[in-house]
Amino acid sequence: SVIAGADPDARMREGAVNKAKEAGVSLAAYGRYQEMLAAHPGIDAVFVATPDHWHALATIDALRAGMDVYCEKPLALTIAQG
């Protein structure tokens, strides 16, 4: 189940929390994904749904934290990042 989410846009964060609440889910929300990763070290998996230019960094940070990652395409913008 989803336990946390991160979005730098406060309106989007608030909307996600409200949608989760409507579904009976308590969602912890963060302005930075790094805060979310640090606050929930036991997360099993992370879904990276950021703008393309943030995919590689968010994926690498989650993998370094020992989490499995599902990332939207493209995984990276360059071969070196991938």
N, CA, C and O atoms as a Maestro MAE file, in Angstrom:
{
 s_m_m2io_version
 :::
 2.0.0
}

f_m_ct {
 s_m_title
 :::
 protein
 m_atom[328] {
  # First column is atom index #
  i_m_mmod_type
  r_m_x_coord
  r_m_y_coord
  r_m_z_coord
  i_m_residue_number
  s_m_chain_name
  s_m_pdb_residue_name
  s_m_pdb_atom_name
  i_m_atomic_number
  :::
  1 25 0.835 -1.186 0.000 1 A "SER " " N  " 7
  2 3 0.000 0.000 0.000 1 A "SER " " CA " 6
  3 2 0.879 1.248 0.000 1 A "SER " " C  " 6
  4 15 2.047 1.193 0.386 1 A "SER " " O  " 8
  5 25 0.330 2.336 -0.421 2 A "VAL " " N  " 7
  6 3 1.040 3.606 -0.467 2 A "VAL " " CA " 6
  7 2 1.056 4.207 0.931 2 A "VAL " " C  " 6
  8 15 0.017 4.303 1.585 2 A "VAL " " O  " 8
  9 25 2.248 4.613 1.391 3 A "ILE " " N  " 7
  10 3 2.344 5.192 2.736 3 A "ILE " " CA " 6
  11 2 2.856 6.624 2.719 3 A "ILE " " C  " 6
  12 15 2.635 7.374 3.670 3 A "ILE " " O  " 8
  13 25 3.547 7.012 1.636 4 A "ALA " " N  " 7
  14 3 4.136 8.348 1.596 4 A "ALA " " CA " 6
  15 2 4.263 8.837 0.164 4 A "ALA " " C  " 6
  16 15 4.303 8.048 -0.780 4 A "ALA " " O  " 8
  17 25 4.324 10.143 0.024 5 A "GLY " " N  " 7
  18 3 4.515 10.755 -1.276 5 A "GLY " " CA " 6
  19 2 5.278 12.050 -1.130 5 A "GLY " " C  " 6
  20 15 5.316 12.644 -0.053 5 A "GLY " " O  " 8
  21 25 5.888 12.486 -2.220 6 A "ALA " " N  " 7
  22 3 6.643 13.736 -2.186 6 A "ALA " " CA " 6
  23 2 6.349 14.545 -3.436 6 A "ALA " " C  " 6
  24 15 6.302 14.011 -4.545 6 A "ALA " " O  " 8
  25 25 6.152 15.833 -3.240 7 A "ASP " " N  " 7
  26 3 5.950 16.753 -4.353 7 A "ASP " " CA " 6
  27 2 6.323 18.144 -3.880 7 A "ASP " " C  " 6
  28 15 5.851 18.580 -2.830 7 A "ASP " " O  " 8
  29 25 7.167 18.859 -4.634 8 A "PRO " " N  " 7
  30 3 7.544 20.210 -4.209 8 A "PRO " " CA " 6
  31 2 6.393 21.213 -4.303 8 A "PRO " " C  " 6
  32 15 6.454 22.279 -3.689 8 A "PRO " " O  " 8
  33 25 5.371 20.893 -5.047 9 A "ASP " " N  " 7
  34 3 4.208 21.776 -5.200 9 A "ASP " " CA " 6
  35 2 3.211 21.489 -4.074 9 A "ASP " " C  " 6
  36 15 2.591 20.426 -4.042 9 A "ASP " " O  " 8
  37 25 3.066 22.435 -3.161 10 A "ALA " " N  " 7
  38 3 2.201 22.241 -1.988 10 A "ALA " " CA " 6
  39 2 0.763 21.921 -2.380 10 A "ALA " " C  " 6
  40 15 0.105 21.129 -1.706 10 A "ALA " " O  " 8
  41 25 0.267 22.520 -3.454 11 A "ARG " " N  " 7
  42 3 -1.121 22.232 -3.875 11 A "ARG " " CA " 6
  43 2 -1.271 20.788 -4.327 11 A "ARG " " C  " 6
  44 15 -2.272 20.142 -4.016 11 A "ARG " " O  " 8
  45 25 -0.291 20.277 -5.055 12 A "MET " " N  " 7
  46 3 -0.341 18.884 -5.504 12 A "MET " " CA " 6
  47 2 -0.236 17.933 -4.315 12 A "MET " " C  " 6
  48 15 -0.932 16.919 -4.252 12 A "MET " " O  " 8
  49 25 0.651 18.278 -3.366 13 A "ARG " " N  " 7
  50 3 0.805 17.463 -2.153 13 A "ARG " " CA " 6
  51 2 -0.499 17.393 -1.390 13 A "ARG " " C  " 6
  52 15 -0.945 16.317 -0.992 13 A "ARG " " O  " 8
  53 25 -1.102 18.545 -1.192 14 A "GLU " " N  " 7
  54 3 -2.364 18.621 -0.457 14 A "GLU " " CA " 6
  55 2 -3.458 17.820 -1.171 14 A "GLU " " C  " 6
  56 15 -4.246 17.122 -0.533 14 A "GLU " " O  " 8
  57 25 -3.494 17.930 -2.490 15 A "GLY " " N  " 7
  58 3 -4.474 17.168 -3.263 15 A "GLY " " CA " 6
  59 2 -4.284 15.671 -3.115 15 A "GLY " " C  " 6
  60 15 -5.258 14.926 -3.005 15 A "GLY " " O  " 8
  61 25 -3.028 15.223 -3.111 16 A "ALA " " N  " 7
  62 3 -2.747 13.796 -2.944 16 A "ALA " " CA " 6
  63 2 -3.170 13.307 -1.570 16 A "ALA " " C  " 6
  64 15 -3.736 12.222 -1.436 16 A "ALA " " O  " 8
  65 25 -2.897 14.107 -0.554 17 A "VAL " " N  " 7
  66 3 -3.287 13.738 0.816 17 A "VAL " " CA " 6
  67 2 -4.807 13.638 0.911 17 A "VAL " " C  " 6
  68 15 -5.335 12.711 1.525 17 A "VAL " " O  " 8
  69 25 -5.498 14.582 0.310 18 A "ASN " " N  " 7
  70 3 -6.964 14.568 0.348 18 A "ASN " " CA " 6
  71 2 -7.543 13.376 -0.405 18 A "ASN " " C  " 6
  72 15 -8.486 12.744 0.071 18 A "ASN " " O  " 8
  73 25 -6.987 13.061 -1.579 19 A "LYS " " N  " 7
  74 3 -7.462 11.891 -2.350 19 A "LYS " " CA " 6
  75 2 -7.221 10.608 -1.558 19 A "LYS " " C  " 6
  76 15 -8.074 9.722 -1.521 19 A "LYS " " O  " 8
  77 25 -6.060 10.518 -0.930 20 A "ALA " " N  " 7
  78 3 -5.761 9.335 -0.132 20 A "ALA " " CA " 6
  79 2 -6.728 9.221 1.035 20 A "ALA " " C  " 6
  80 15 -7.215 8.134 1.343 20 A "ALA " " O  " 8
  81 25 -7.003 10.345 1.680 21 A "LYS " " N  " 7
  82 3 -7.931 10.349 2.815 21 A "LYS " " CA " 6
  83 2 -9.312 9.873 2.382 21 A "LYS " " C  " 6
  84 15 -9.963 9.114 3.100 21 A "LYS " " O  " 8
  85 25 -9.763 10.320 1.206 22 A "GLU " " N  " 7
  86 3 -11.061 9.885 0.668 22 A "GLU " " CA " 6
  87 2 -11.097 8.373 0.469 22 A "GLU " " C  " 6
  88 15 -12.149 7.744 0.587 22 A "GLU " " O  " 8
  89 25 -9.929 7.798 0.165 23 A "ALA " " N  " 7
  90 3 -9.834 6.354 -0.041 23 A "ALA " " CA " 6
  91 2 -9.552 5.598 1.254 23 A "ALA " " C  " 6
  92 15 -9.375 4.380 1.242 23 A "ALA " " O  " 8
  93 25 -9.511 6.325 2.373 24 A "GLY " " N  " 7
  94 3 -9.271 5.689 3.657 24 A "GLY " " CA " 6
  95 2 -7.810 5.397 3.946 24 A "GLY " " C  " 6
  96 15 -7.492 4.546 4.777 24 A "GLY " " O  " 8
  97 25 -6.917 6.106 3.256 25 A "VAL " " N  " 7
  98 3 -5.482 5.889 3.427 25 A "VAL " " CA " 6
  99 2 -4.849 7.119 4.060 25 A "VAL " " C  " 6
  100 15 -5.123 8.248 3.653 25 A "VAL " " O  " 8
  101 25 -4.005 6.894 5.054 26 A "SER " " N  " 7
  102 3 -3.265 7.985 5.683 26 A "SER " " CA " 6
  103 2 -1.931 8.121 4.948 26 A "SER " " C  " 6
  104 15 -1.104 7.210 4.986 26 A "SER " " O  " 8
  105 25 -1.725 9.248 4.285 27 A "LEU " " N  " 7
  106 3 -0.539 9.459 3.467 27 A "LEU " " CA " 6
  107 2 0.368 10.501 4.102 27 A "LEU " " C  " 6
  108 15 -0.061 11.623 4.369 27 A "LEU " " O  " 8
  109 25 1.613 10.134 4.343 28 A "ALA " " N  " 7
  110 3 2.609 11.102 4.805 28 A "ALA " " CA " 6
  111 2 3.107 11.842 3.572 28 A "ALA " " C  " 6
  112 15 3.466 11.210 2.578 28 A "ALA " " O  " 8
  113 25 3.134 13.167 3.618 29 A "ALA " " N  " 7
  114 3 3.507 13.953 2.449 29 A "ALA " " CA " 6
  115 2 4.722 14.824 2.738 29 A "ALA " " C  " 6
  116 15 4.851 15.395 3.820 29 A "ALA " " O  " 8
  117 25 5.606 14.914 1.753 30 A "TYR " " N  " 7
  118 3 6.853 15.648 1.897 30 A "TYR " " CA " 6
  119 2 7.074 16.569 0.710 30 A "TYR " " C  " 6
  120 15 6.622 16.285 -0.399 30 A "TYR " " O  " 8
  121 25 7.767 17.670 0.945 31 A "GLY " " N  " 7
  122 3 8.087 18.609 -0.117 31 A "GLY " " CA " 6
  123 2 9.292 18.173 -0.930 31 A "GLY " " C  " 6
  124 15 9.472 18.618 -2.064 31 A "GLY " " O  " 8
  125 25 10.119 17.303 -0.358 32 A "ARG " " N  " 7
  126 3 11.305 16.803 -1.055 32 A "ARG " " CA " 6
  127 2 11.356 15.294 -0.904 32 A "ARG " " C  " 6
  128 15 11.130 14.761 0.182 32 A "ARG " " O  " 8
  129 25 11.656 14.611 -1.999 33 A "TYR " " N  " 7
  130 3 11.684 13.148 -1.935 33 A "TYR " " CA " 6
  131 2 12.786 12.658 -1.000 33 A "TYR " " C  " 6
  132 15 12.657 11.590 -0.402 33 A "TYR " " O  " 8
  133 25 13.867 13.424 -0.869 34 A "GLN " " N  " 7
  134 3 14.949 13.022 0.027 34 A "GLN " " CA " 6
  135 2 14.453 12.925 1.475 34 A "GLN " " C  " 6
  136 15 14.861 12.034 2.219 34 A "GLN " " O  " 8
  137 25 13.571 13.851 1.863 35 A "GLU " " N  " 7
  138 3 12.990 13.812 3.210 35 A "GLU " " CA " 6
  139 2 12.152 12.549 3.388 35 A "GLU " " C  " 6
  140 15 12.185 11.911 4.440 35 A "GLU " " O  " 8
  141 25 11.400 12.197 2.346 36 A "MET " " N  " 7
  142 3 10.566 11.005 2.402 36 A "MET " " CA " 6
  143 2 11.424 9.752 2.552 36 A "MET " " C  " 6
  144 15 11.127 8.890 3.379 36 A "MET " " O  " 8
  145 25 12.487 9.648 1.757 37 A "LEU " " N  " 7
  146 3 13.360 8.475 1.841 37 A "LEU " " CA " 6
  147 2 13.984 8.358 3.226 37 A "LEU " " C  " 6
  148 15 14.081 7.261 3.775 37 A "LEU " " O  " 8
  149 25 14.407 9.483 3.790 38 A "ALA " " N  " 7
  150 3 15.031 9.471 5.117 38 A "ALA " " CA " 6
  151 2 14.026 9.127 6.215 38 A "ALA " " C  " 6
  152 15 14.375 8.449 7.183 38 A "ALA " " O  " 8
  153 25 12.794 9.583 6.074 39 A "ALA " " N  " 7
  154 3 11.778 9.365 7.106 39 A "ALA " " CA " 6
  155 2 11.202 7.951 7.088 39 A "ALA " " C  " 6
  156 15 10.638 7.496 8.083 39 A "ALA " " O  " 8
  157 25 11.343 7.260 5.963 40 A "HIS " " N  " 7
  158 3 10.756 5.922 5.823 40 A "HIS " " CA " 6
  159 2 11.803 4.935 5.292 40 A "HIS " " C  " 6
  160 15 11.676 4.449 4.169 40 A "HIS " " O  " 8
  161 25 12.829 4.637 6.086 41 A "PRO " " N  " 7
  162 3 13.898 3.757 5.596 41 A "PRO " " CA " 6
  163 2 13.435 2.329 5.317 41 A "PRO " " C  " 6
  164 15 14.137 1.579 4.638 41 A "PRO " " O  " 8
  165 25 12.284 1.947 5.822 42 A "GLY " " N  " 7
  166 3 11.790 0.592 5.610 42 A "GLY " " CA " 6
  167 2 10.895 0.432 4.396 42 A "GLY " " C  " 6
  168 15 10.309 -0.631 4.194 42 A "GLY " " O  " 8
  169 25 10.783 1.476 3.584 43 A "ILE " " N  " 7
  170 3 9.937 1.388 2.387 43 A "ILE " " CA " 6
  171 2 10.444 0.248 1.506 43 A "ILE " " C  " 6
  172 15 11.647 0.129 1.274 43 A "ILE " " O  " 8
  173 25 9.534 -0.583 1.018 44 A "ASP " " N  " 7
  174 3 9.908 -1.697 0.148 44 A "ASP " " CA " 6
  175 2 10.231 -1.228 -1.264 44 A "ASP " " C  " 6
  176 15 11.187 -1.702 -1.877 44 A "ASP " " O  " 8
  177 25 9.428 -0.293 -1.780 45 A "ALA " " N  " 7
  178 3 9.606 0.127 -3.163 45 A "ALA " " CA " 6
  179 2 9.207 1.586 -3.342 45 A "ALA " " C  " 6
  180 15 8.384 2.126 -2.603 45 A "ALA " " O  " 8
  181 25 9.814 2.201 -4.341 46 A "VAL " " N  " 7
  182 3 9.554 3.602 -4.670 46 A "VAL " " CA " 6
  183 2 9.106 3.675 -6.122 46 A "VAL " " C  " 6
  184 15 9.694 3.033 -6.992 46 A "VAL " " O  " 8
  185 25 8.085 4.444 -6.376 47 A "PHE " " N  " 7
  186 3 7.612 4.699 -7.733 47 A "PHE " " CA " 6
  187 2 8.066 6.100 -8.104 47 A "PHE " " C  " 6
  188 15 7.620 7.072 -7.495 47 A "PHE " " O  " 8
  189 25 8.940 6.222 -9.086 48 A "VAL " " N  " 7
  190 3 9.457 7.525 -9.509 48 A "VAL " " CA " 6
  191 2 8.600 8.037 -10.670 48 A "VAL " " C  " 6
  192 15 8.611 7.481 -11.768 48 A "VAL " " O  " 8
  193 25 7.867 9.099 -10.395 49 A "ALA " " N  " 7
  194 3 6.979 9.699 -11.398 49 A "ALA " " CA " 6
  195 2 7.237 11.197 -11.476 49 A "ALA " " C  " 6
  196 15 6.311 12.008 -11.460 49 A "ALA " " O  " 8
  197 25 8.505 11.539 -11.559 50 A "THR " " N  " 7
  198 3 8.927 12.926 -11.614 50 A "THR " " CA " 6
  199 2 9.073 13.370 -13.064 50 A "THR " " C  " 6
  200 15 8.976 12.545 -13.972 50 A "THR " " O  " 8
  201 25 9.306 14.670 -13.297 51 A "PRO " " N  " 7
  202 3 9.674 15.083 -14.657 51 A "PRO " " CA " 6
  203 2 10.940 14.329 -15.092 51 A "PRO " " C  " 6
  204 15 11.773 13.972 -14.258 51 A "PRO " " O  " 8
  205 25 11.073 14.096 -16.378 52 A "ASP " " N  " 7
  206 3 12.159 13.266 -16.922 52 A "ASP " " CA " 6
  207 2 13.545 13.602 -16.381 52 A "ASP " " C  " 6
  208 15 14.331 12.702 -16.086 52 A "ASP " " O  " 8
  209 25 13.850 14.894 -16.249 53 A "HIS " " N  " 7
  210 3 15.207 15.271 -15.851 53 A "HIS " " CA " 6
  211 2 15.529 14.927 -14.394 53 A "HIS " " C  " 6
  212 15 16.684 15.043 -13.986 53 A "HIS " " O  " 8
  213 25 14.544 14.511 -13.606 54 A "TRP " " N  " 7
  214 3 14.782 14.098 -12.223 54 A "TRP " " CA " 6
  215 2 14.794 12.580 -12.053 54 A "TRP " " C  " 6
  216 15 15.110 12.095 -10.967 54 A "TRP " " O  " 8
  217 25 14.462 11.820 -13.088 55 A "HIS " " N  " 7
  218 3 14.361 10.363 -12.956 55 A "HIS " " CA " 6
  219 2 15.633 9.722 -12.425 55 A "HIS " " C  " 6
  220 15 15.584 8.956 -11.462 55 A "HIS " " O  " 8
  221 25 16.764 10.022 -13.034 56 A "ALA " " N  " 7
  222 3 18.008 9.341 -12.665 56 A "ALA " " CA " 6
  223 2 18.384 9.618 -11.212 56 A "ALA " " C  " 6
  224 15 18.703 8.687 -10.473 56 A "ALA " " O  " 8
  225 25 18.351 10.876 -10.793 57 A "LEU " " N  " 7
  226 3 18.771 11.223 -9.432 57 A "LEU " " CA " 6
  227 2 17.858 10.587 -8.378 57 A "LEU " " C  " 6
  228 15 18.343 10.012 -7.404 57 A "LEU " " O  " 8
  229 25 16.547 10.688 -8.569 58 A "ALA " " N  " 7
  230 3 15.615 10.100 -7.599 58 A "ALA " " CA " 6
  231 2 15.769 8.580 -7.551 58 A "ALA " " C  " 6
  232 15 15.717 7.985 -6.475 58 A "ALA " " O  " 8
  233 25 15.957 7.959 -8.699 59 A "THR " " N  " 7
  234 3 16.134 6.505 -8.758 59 A "THR " " CA " 6
  235 2 17.407 6.088 -8.053 59 A "THR " " C  " 6
  236 15 17.392 5.152 -7.254 59 A "THR " " O  " 8
  237 25 18.509 6.766 -8.331 60 A "ILE " " N  " 7
  238 3 19.788 6.440 -7.700 60 A "ILE " " CA " 6
  239 2 19.704 6.611 -6.187 60 A "ILE " " C  " 6
  240 15 20.184 5.757 -5.441 60 A "ILE " " O  " 8
  241 25 19.104 7.696 -5.730 61 A "ASP " " N  " 7
  242 3 18.979 7.922 -4.284 61 A "ASP " " CA " 6
  243 2 18.165 6.821 -3.610 61 A "ASP " " C  " 6
  244 15 18.531 6.350 -2.534 61 A "ASP " " O  " 8
  245 25 17.071 6.410 -4.232 62 A "ALA " " N  " 7
  246 3 16.246 5.338 -3.658 62 A "ALA " " CA " 6
  247 2 16.994 4.006 -3.666 62 A "ALA " " C  " 6
  248 15 16.930 3.253 -2.694 62 A "ALA " " O  " 8
  249 25 17.701 3.712 -4.755 63 A "LEU " " N  " 7
  250 3 18.472 2.465 -4.819 63 A "LEU " " CA " 6
  251 2 19.579 2.458 -3.772 63 A "LEU " " C  " 6
  252 15 19.830 1.431 -3.140 63 A "LEU " " O  " 8
  253 25 20.234 3.585 -3.587 64 A "ARG " " N  " 7
  254 3 21.290 3.668 -2.566 64 A "ARG " " CA " 6
  255 2 20.725 3.483 -1.164 64 A "ARG " " C  " 6
  256 15 21.433 3.046 -0.256 64 A "ARG " " O  " 8
  257 25 19.449 3.816 -0.988 65 A "ALA " " N  " 7
  258 3 18.787 3.626 0.306 65 A "ALA " " CA " 6
  259 2 18.298 2.179 0.467 65 A "ALA " " C  " 6
  260 15 17.688 1.836 1.480 65 A "ALA " " O  " 8
  261 25 18.569 1.335 -0.536 66 A "GLY " " N  " 7
  262 3 18.211 -0.081 -0.450 66 A "GLY " " CA " 6
  263 2 16.785 -0.392 -0.851 66 A "GLY " " C  " 6
  264 15 16.260 -1.446 -0.492 66 A "GLY " " O  " 8
  265 25 16.151 0.497 -1.584 67 A "MET " " N  " 7
  266 3 14.759 0.313 -1.985 67 A "MET " " CA " 6
  267 2 14.658 -0.136 -3.437 67 A "MET " " C  " 6
  268 15 15.480 0.248 -4.269 67 A "MET " " O  " 8
  269 25 13.661 -0.942 -3.739 68 A "ASP " " N  " 7
  270 3 13.373 -1.291 -5.120 68 A "ASP " " CA " 6
  271 2 12.726 -0.076 -5.776 68 A "ASP " " C  " 6
  272 15 12.072 0.721 -5.103 68 A "ASP " " O  " 8
  273 25 12.907 0.067 -7.094 69 A "VAL " " N  " 7
  274 3 12.403 1.250 -7.791 69 A "VAL " " CA " 6
  275 2 11.670 0.860 -9.060 69 A "VAL " " C  " 6
  276 15 12.137 0.022 -9.831 69 A "VAL " " O  " 8
  277 25 10.520 1.477 -9.267 70 A "TYR " " N  " 7
  278 3 9.812 1.438 -10.547 70 A "TYR " " CA " 6
  279 2 9.871 2.865 -11.068 70 A "TYR " " C  " 6
  280 15 9.383 3.787 -10.416 70 A "TYR " " O  " 8
  281 25 10.469 3.050 -12.244 71 A "CYS " " N  " 7
  282 3 10.649 4.391 -12.784 71 A "CYS " " CA " 6
  283 2 9.945 4.507 -14.128 71 A "CYS " " C  " 6
  284 15 10.048 3.622 -14.978 71 A "CYS " " O  " 8
  285 25 9.228 5.614 -14.306 72 A "GLU " " N  " 7
  286 3 8.604 5.879 -15.592 72 A "GLU " " CA " 6
  287 2 9.685 6.103 -16.651 72 A "GLU " " C  " 6
  288 15 10.813 6.470 -16.323 72 A "GLU " " O  " 8
  289 25 9.340 5.884 -17.909 73 A "LYS " " N  " 7
  290 3 10.276 6.134 -19.005 73 A "LYS " " CA " 6
  291 2 10.395 7.624 -19.248 73 A "LYS " " C  " 6
  292 15 9.431 8.355 -19.024 73 A "LYS " " O  " 8
  293 25 11.523 8.089 -19.689 74 A "PRO " " N  " 7
  294 3 12.815 7.407 -19.776 74 A "PRO " " CA " 6
  295 2 13.478 7.349 -18.407 74 A "PRO " " C  " 6
  296 15 13.273 8.225 -17.568 74 A "PRO " " O  " 8
  297 25 14.271 6.310 -18.193 75 A "LEU " " N  " 7
  298 3 14.969 6.165 -16.918 75 A "LEU " " CA " 6
  299 2 15.982 7.292 -16.726 75 A "LEU " " C  " 6
  300 15 16.171 7.784 -15.613 75 A "LEU " " O  " 8
  301 25 16.629 7.695 -17.814 76 A "ALA " " N  " 7
  302 3 17.637 8.751 -17.755 76 A "ALA " " CA " 6
  303 2 17.642 9.501 -19.091 76 A "ALA " " C  " 6
  304 15 17.083 9.040 -20.086 76 A "ALA " " O  " 8
  305 25 18.281 10.650 -19.081 77 A "LEU " " N  " 7
  306 3 18.353 11.459 -20.294 77 A "LEU " " CA " 6
  307 2 19.576 11.152 -21.152 77 A "LEU " " C  " 6
  308 15 19.599 11.468 -22.341 77 A "LEU " " O  " 8
  309 25 20.593 10.535 -20.547 78 A "THR " " N  " 7
  310 3 21.797 10.197 -21.296 78 A "THR " " CA " 6
  311 2 22.199 8.765 -20.988 78 A "THR " " C  " 6
  312 15 21.748 8.182 -20.002 78 A "THR " " O  " 8
  313 25 23.052 8.202 -21.840 79 A "ILE " " N  " 7
  314 3 23.559 6.852 -21.615 79 A "ILE " " CA " 6
  315 2 24.373 6.811 -20.320 79 A "ILE " " C  " 6
  316 15 24.295 5.842 -19.564 79 A "ILE " " O  " 8
  317 25 25.152 7.861 -20.068 80 A "ALA " " N  " 7
  318 3 25.969 7.912 -18.845 80 A "ALA " " CA " 6
  319 2 25.105 7.882 -17.589 80 A "ALA " " C  " 6
  320 15 25.456 7.211 -16.619 80 A "ALA " " O  " 8
  321 25 23.983 8.598 -17.592 81 A "GLN " " N  " 7
  322 3 23.090 8.583 -16.427 81 A "GLN " " CA " 6
  323 2 22.480 7.202 -16.226 81 A "GLN " " C  " 6
  324 15 22.333 6.742 -15.093 81 A "GLN " " O  " 8
  325 25 22.128 6.545 -17.318 82 A "GLY " " N  " 7
  326 3 21.492 5.226 -17.245 82 A "GLY " " CA " 6
  327 2 22.464 4.191 -16.715 82 A "GLY " " C  " 6
  328 15 22.107 3.020 -16.583 82 A "GLY " " O  " 8
  :::
 }
 m_bond[327] {
  # First column is bond index #
  i_m_from
  i_m_to
  i_m_order
  :::
  1 1 2 1
  2 2 3 1
  3 3 4 2
  4 3 5 1
  5 5 6 1
  6 6 7 1
  7 7 8 2
  8 7 9 1
  9 9 10 1
  10 10 11 1
  11 11 12 2
  12 11 13 1
  13 13 14 1
  14 14 15 1
  15 15 16 2
  16 15 17 1
  17 17 18 1
  18 18 19 1
  19 19 20 2
  20 19 21 1
  21 21 22 1
  22 22 23 1
  23 23 24 2
  24 23 25 1
  25 25 26 1
  26 26 27 1
  27 27 28 2
  28 27 29 1
  29 29 30 1
  30 30 31 1
  31 31 32 2
  32 31 33 1
  33 33 34 1
  34 34 35 1
  35 35 36 2
  36 35 37 1
  37 37 38 1
  38 38 39 1
  39 39 40 2
  40 39 41 1
  41 41 42 1
  42 42 43 1
  43 43 44 2
  44 43 45 1
  45 45 46 1
  46 46 47 1
  47 47 48 2
  48 47 49 1
  49 49 50 1
  50 50 51 1
  51 51 52 2
  52 51 53 1
  53 53 54 1
  54 54 55 1
  55 55 56 2
  56 55 57 1
  57 57 58 1
  58 58 59 1
  59 59 60 2
  60 59 61 1
  61 61 62 1
  62 62 63 1
  63 63 64 2
  64 63 65 1
  65 65 66 1
  66 66 67 1
  67 67 68 2
  68 67 69 1
  69 69 70 1
  70 70 71 1
  71 71 72 2
  72 71 73 1
  73 73 74 1
  74 74 75 1
  75 75 76 2
  76 75 77 1
  77 77 78 1
  78 78 79 1
  79 79 80 2
  80 79 81 1
  81 81 82 1
  82 82 83 1
  83 83 84 2
  84 83 85 1
  85 85 86 1
  86 86 87 1
  87 87 88 2
  88 87 89 1
  89 89 90 1
  90 90 91 1
  91 91 92 2
  92 91 93 1
  93 93 94 1
  94 94 95 1
  95 95 96 2
  96 95 97 1
  97 97 98 1
  98 98 99 1
  99 99 100 2
  100 99 101 1
  101 101 102 1
  102 102 103 1
  103 103 104 2
  104 103 105 1
  105 105 106 1
  106 106 107 1
  107 107 108 2
  108 107 109 1
  109 109 110 1
  110 110 111 1
  111 111 112 2
  112 111 113 1
  113 113 114 1
  114 114 115 1
  115 115 116 2
  116 115 117 1
  117 117 118 1
  118 118 119 1
  119 119 120 2
  120 119 121 1
  121 121 122 1
  122 122 123 1
  123 123 124 2
  124 123 125 1
  125 125 126 1
  126 126 127 1
  127 127 128 2
  128 127 129 1
  129 129 130 1
  130 130 131 1
  131 131 132 2
  132 131 133 1
  133 133 134 1
  134 134 135 1
  135 135 136 2
  136 135 137 1
  137 137 138 1
  138 138 139 1
  139 139 140 2
  140 139 141 1
  141 141 142 1
  142 142 143 1
  143 143 144 2
  144 143 145 1
  145 145 146 1
  146 146 147 1
  147 147 148 2
  148 147 149 1
  149 149 150 1
  150 150 151 1
  151 151 152 2
  152 151 153 1
  153 153 154 1
  154 154 155 1
  155 155 156 2
  156 155 157 1
  157 157 158 1
  158 158 159 1
  159 159 160 2
  160 159 161 1
  161 161 162 1
  162 162 163 1
  163 163 164 2
  164 163 165 1
  165 165 166 1
  166 166 167 1
  167 167 168 2
  168 167 169 1
  169 169 170 1
  170 170 171 1
  171 171 172 2
  172 171 173 1
  173 173 174 1
  174 174 175 1
  175 175 176 2
  176 175 177 1
  177 177 178 1
  178 178 179 1
  179 179 180 2
  180 179 181 1
  181 181 182 1
  182 182 183 1
  183 183 184 2
  184 183 185 1
  185 185 186 1
  186 186 187 1
  187 187 188 2
  188 187 189 1
  189 189 190 1
  190 190 191 1
  191 191 192 2
  192 191 193 1
  193 193 194 1
  194 194 195 1
  195 195 196 2
  196 195 197 1
  197 197 198 1
  198 198 199 1
  199 199 200 2
  200 199 201 1
  201 201 202 1
  202 202 203 1
  203 203 204 2
  204 203 205 1
  205 205 206 1
  206 206 207 1
  207 207 208 2
  208 207 209 1
  209 209 210 1
  210 210 211 1
  211 211 212 2
  212 211 213 1
  213 213 214 1
  214 214 215 1
  215 215 216 2
  216 215 217 1
  217 217 218 1
  218 218 219 1
  219 219 220 2
  220 219 221 1
  221 221 222 1
  222 222 223 1
  223 223 224 2
  224 223 225 1
  225 225 226 1
  226 226 227 1
  227 227 228 2
  228 227 229 1
  229 229 230 1
  230 230 231 1
  231 231 232 2
  232 231 233 1
  233 233 234 1
  234 234 235 1
  235 235 236 2
  236 235 237 1
  237 237 238 1
  238 238 239 1
  239 239 240 2
  240 239 241 1
  241 241 242 1
  242 242 243 1
  243 243 244 2
  244 243 245 1
  245 245 246 1
  246 246 247 1
  247 247 248 2
  248 247 249 1
  249 249 250 1
  250 250 251 1
  251 251 252 2
  252 251 253 1
  253 253 254 1
  254 254 255 1
  255 255 256 2
  256 255 257 1
  257 257 258 1
  258 258 259 1
  259 259 260 2
  260 259 261 1
  261 261 262 1
  262 262 263 1
  263 263 264 2
  264 263 265 1
  265 265 266 1
  266 266 267 1
  267 267 268 2
  268 267 269 1
  269 269 270 1
  270 270 271 1
  271 271 272 2
  272 271 273 1
  273 273 274 1
  274 274 275 1
  275 275 276 2
  276 275 277 1
  277 277 278 1
  278 278 279 1
  279 279 280 2
  280 279 281 1
  281 281 282 1
  282 282 283 1
  283 283 284 2
  284 283 285 1
  285 285 286 1
  286 286 287 1
  287 287 288 2
  288 287 289 1
  289 289 290 1
  290 290 291 1
  291 291 292 2
  292 291 293 1
  293 293 294 1
  294 294 295 1
  295 295 296 2
  296 295 297 1
  297 297 298 1
  298 298 299 1
  299 299 300 2
  300 299 301 1
  301 301 302 1
  302 302 303 1
  303 303 304 2
  304 303 305 1
  305 305 306 1
  306 306 307 1
  307 307 308 2
  308 307 309 1
  309 309 310 1
  310 310 311 1
  311 311 312 2
  312 311 313 1
  313 313 314 1
  314 314 315 1
  315 315 316 2
  316 315 317 1
  317 317 318 1
  318 318 319 1
  319 319 320 2
  320 319 321 1
  321 321 322 1
  322 322 323 1
  323 323 324 2
  324 323 325 1
  325 325 326 1
  326 326 327 1
  327 327 328 2
  :::
 }
}
